[in-house]
């Protein structure tokens, strides 16, 4: 499905899944660990629930011990980390236009500019598909007909 976004001043057509990814990243209603690690199924203040799996060790014992150190600086899977530095998306960042690359490291609000928003949306959709491969594509739910 294609959505026209003229009400926001963007006259281009953007796929609905791309609009969804833009909205999720802007409103923090996504499934990355910065949100799910504190509000989701883990429901804990334990910082290790929000660490980036691609950039941190998966040894929970080591992470727990490190988190008790006074200068522990964990790599949290948050929006900035995902967009700028996570190794899991390095190849995706390399394929971006120079304008997007510059915006990522100077003023991230520029990513939502009229002339950059489509490429930003496509980038976010690729990130989401890679991070959540089973649930990245929307599936059509079958209507319950009541038949057994």
C-alpha positions as CSV (number, residue, x, y, z in Angstrom):
1,X,0.0,0.0,0.0
2,X,1.2,3.5,-0.8
3,X,0.3,6.5,1.4
4,X,0.2,10.0,0.2
5,X,1.5,12.4,2.8
6,X,0.4,15.7,1.4
7,X,-0.9,16.9,4.7
8,X,2.6,17.0,6.0
9,X,3.9,18.9,3.0
10,X,5.5,15.8,1.5
11,X,4.0,15.2,-2.0
12,X,5.9,12.0,-2.6
13,X,4.3,8.6,-2.1
14,X,5.7,6.5,0.7
15,X,4.9,2.9,1.3
16,X,2.8,2.4,4.4
17,X,5.4,0.2,6.1
18,X,7.9,3.0,5.6
19,X,5.6,5.5,7.2
20,X,5.1,3.1,10.1
21,X,8.9,2.9,10.6
22,X,9.2,6.7,10.6
23,X,6.4,7.1,13.1
24,X,7.8,4.3,15.3
25,X,11.3,5.8,15.5
26,X,10.0,9.3,16.1
27,X,7.6,8.2,18.9
28,X,9.8,5.5,20.4
29,X,7.1,2.9,19.8
30,X,9.4,0.4,18.2
31,X,10.7,-2.9,19.4
32,X,14.3,-2.0,19.9
33,X,15.8,-2.8,23.3
34,X,15.8,0.7,24.6
35,X,12.0,0.3,24.8
36,X,11.4,-3.4,25.3
37,X,14.2,-3.6,27.9
38,X,12.5,-1.3,30.3
39,X,8.8,-1.4,29.3
40,X,8.4,-4.7,27.5
41,X,8.5,-8.3,28.6
42,X,11.6,-7.9,30.8
43,X,10.0,-5.0,32.8
44,X,13.1,-4.4,34.8
45,X,15.5,-1.5,35.5
46,X,18.4,-3.9,34.8
47,X,20.5,-2.1,32.1
48,X,21.6,-5.4,30.6
49,X,18.1,-5.8,29.2
50,X,18.8,-2.8,26.9
51,X,22.2,-3.7,25.6
52,X,22.8,-4.1,21.9
53,X,23.2,-7.8,21.1
54,X,25.3,-7.1,18.0
55,X,27.8,-4.8,19.8
56,X,28.0,-6.4,23.3
57,X,29.0,-9.7,24.6
58,X,26.2,-12.2,25.2
59,X,27.8,-13.4,28.4
60,X,25.2,-12.1,31.0
61,X,27.5,-12.8,33.9
62,X,30.3,-10.6,32.5
63,X,27.8,-7.9,31.7
64,X,26.3,-8.0,35.2
65,X,29.7,-7.7,36.8
66,X,30.7,-4.8,34.5
67,X,27.4,-3.0,35.2
68,X,28.5,-2.8,38.8
69,X,31.6,-0.8,38.0
70,X,31.5,3.0,38.5
71,X,32.5,3.8,34.9
72,X,30.6,1.2,33.0
73,X,29.4,2.7,29.7
74,X,27.2,0.1,28.1
75,X,26.2,0.1,24.4
76,X,22.5,0.6,24.6
77,X,20.4,-0.4,21.6
78,X,18.7,3.0,21.2
79,X,17.7,5.1,18.2
80,X,21.0,7.0,18.0
81,X,23.1,3.8,18.3
82,X,21.0,2.0,15.7
83,X,21.2,4.8,13.2
84,X,24.8,5.9,13.7
85,X,27.1,3.2,15.0
86,X,25.7,-0.3,15.3
87,X,27.8,-2.8,13.4
88,X,24.7,-4.7,12.3
89,X,23.7,-1.9,9.9
90,X,27.1,-0.7,8.8
91,X,26.6,-1.8,5.2
92,X,23.2,-0.1,5.1
93,X,24.8,3.2,6.2
94,X,27.5,2.9,3.5
95,X,24.8,2.8,0.8
96,X,23.1,6.0,2.0
97,X,23.4,9.4,0.2
98,X,26.0,11.8,1.5
99,X,23.2,14.1,2.8
100,X,21.8,11.4,5.0
101,X,25.2,10.4,6.3
102,X,26.0,14.0,7.2
103,X,22.6,14.4,8.9
104,X,23.1,11.2,10.9
105,X,26.1,12.8,12.6
106,X,25.2,16.5,12.7
107,X,21.5,17.1,13.0
108,X,19.3,14.0,13.0
109,X,16.2,16.1,12.7
110,X,17.3,16.8,9.1
111,X,16.5,13.1,8.4
112,X,12.9,14.1,8.4
113,X,13.2,16.9,5.9
114,X,11.0,16.8,2.8
115,X,13.9,16.0,0.5
116,X,15.4,13.2,2.8
117,X,12.4,11.6,4.4
118,X,11.8,8.9,1.7
119,X,15.4,7.7,1.9
120,X,15.3,7.8,5.7
121,X,12.1,5.8,5.7
122,X,13.6,3.2,3.4
123,X,16.7,3.0,5.6
124,X,14.6,2.5,8.7
125,X,12.6,-0.3,7.0
126,X,15.8,-2.1,6.0
127,X,17.1,-1.8,9.6
128,X,13.8,-3.2,11.0
129,X,13.7,-6.1,8.5
130,X,17.2,-7.0,9.5
131,X,16.7,-6.7,13.2
132,X,13.3,-8.4,13.3
133,X,13.3,-10.8,10.3
134,X,10.3,-12.9,11.2
135,X,8.0,-9.9,12.0
136,X,9.3,-7.3,9.6
137,X,6.7,-7.8,6.9
138,X,3.1,-7.3,7.8
139,X,1.0,-10.3,7.4
140,X,-2.7,-10.4,6.6
141,X,-4.7,-12.0,9.3
142,X,-7.4,-14.4,8.2
143,X,-10.9,-13.6,9.2
144,X,-12.3,-16.0,11.7
145,X,-15.3,-17.6,9.9
146,X,-16.3,-19.6,12.9
147,X,-15.7,-22.9,11.1
148,X,-14.0,-25.7,13.0
